[in-house]
Amino acid sequence: MEPLSVSRVQTYLTCPLKHRFQYIDKIPPPWRPAALVFGSSVHAAVEWFHRERLAGRTPEPEAVAKIFDADWFAQNLEPVVFAEKDSKEILAEKGHELVSLYVAESSGTMPLLTEDRFEIDLVDPETGEVFDIRLRGVIDLVEADGTLVELKTAARTFDTGSLERHLQLSTYALVRFLATGTVPPLRIDALLKTKVPRLVHLPATRTIEDLAWTARLIEGVALAIRAGCCFPNPSYRCTECEYFAHCQQWRG
Ligand code: SF4
């Protein structure tokens, strides 16, 4: 089996049938939800901002907003479905606001790394058991003190339970622990698409027990994929599922 990405694990947990359409059948999505595309464009602009700074340059907010514009334009060349109160223009304006806010509030701290890629053998940190699973992913930002940061664009902030169970944070902490023997500080930086945009910093912690639980969860997902367990998991998310039409045709 090819290395398992964190996003693939997340997709399987959301809906095993969607995972099959996307990762096994490799069906191109007929459209994409605007919220996903929007988050990707904001992410592209923020990544460029940090890369410029790491190269010794200090881009103005307008320059970062132009990167957002270019990515947003390119992504909208493919079919995008907008929520009732959103449009391409409304989200373009919101993107400018969020990116400018991020640049204004983040210029004081310099990251150590941006888009830090990893690929490791999955190991249970409590027992030392090595699984026959390669795990890969990308950490958005690593700060000078070792804090691992995940950037999110969201409609509202994260509650405590969501932070404690956030799979990407748990996996990044596991990967760092396996490499260094230390559980790193973690944080989600959430750009909120509220009426008045906000950037909130949400620190999180993990214990070694949490990391062992995460390793076993990923092992369970990998075993289920190998066994071909791909069934639908209907939920409120179906309304924004790109594979809804394919799902209606599904008969096992
Ligand atoms: S429509 Fe719902 S149940 Fe069907 S594949 Fe998509 S998320 Fe899964």
Residues whose N, C-alpha, C, O or C-beta is under 5 A from the ligand:
A	BS01	SF4	C15 L17 K18 P232 N233 P234 S235 R237 C238 C241 Y243 F244 C247
